[in-house]
Amino acid sequence: MGFCSNIFAQTDYWWWGNNSGNWNNSGNWNTVPNNSNLGNIKINNSSYTTMNNDINNLNVHAVYFLSGSPARTIDGNSISFFDFGGNDPIIKNETANVQTINFDILGDPNNSLLLAAHSGILYLKKSIIMDHLFGLIQIMPKR
């Protein structure tokens, strides 16, 4: 019998940006992110390149700027990042564009936070707060 540590699926929150740049708007997502699920924020379109995280106490596993995303800026409330099934949380830019994060990042107290700018630039303008000895920041180089 094999053992699988990642048997539970995470929720993927896909940014549509149909109504505004505000995150707490049901018309902008397939499902509005909330603080009860550790899901993945996925952004891959050109709708509202200036965004505002107006969700309080948001907890996520990852934020992905996927290949279809132009340069954008996200302002607003802090986001807490947590591991999921032993996988370190990550902020990843898979575009050739600059992605600007202008909110505080609260890292997982027991795991690393991965920052990956594989094709473009990931510009962090606020604090990264790691609350534990094991909370390390790992920067992944461009590929």
Protein Blocks (a to p, Z undefined) as FASTA:
>chain_A
ZZdfblbccdddddfklmbmcfklfklpfbdcdfkbccddddfbfehjbccdfbghiacf
bdcddfklccdddedjddddddeehiacddddfbfbdcdddbdcdddfkbccddddfklc
cddfbdcddfbfklccdddddZZ
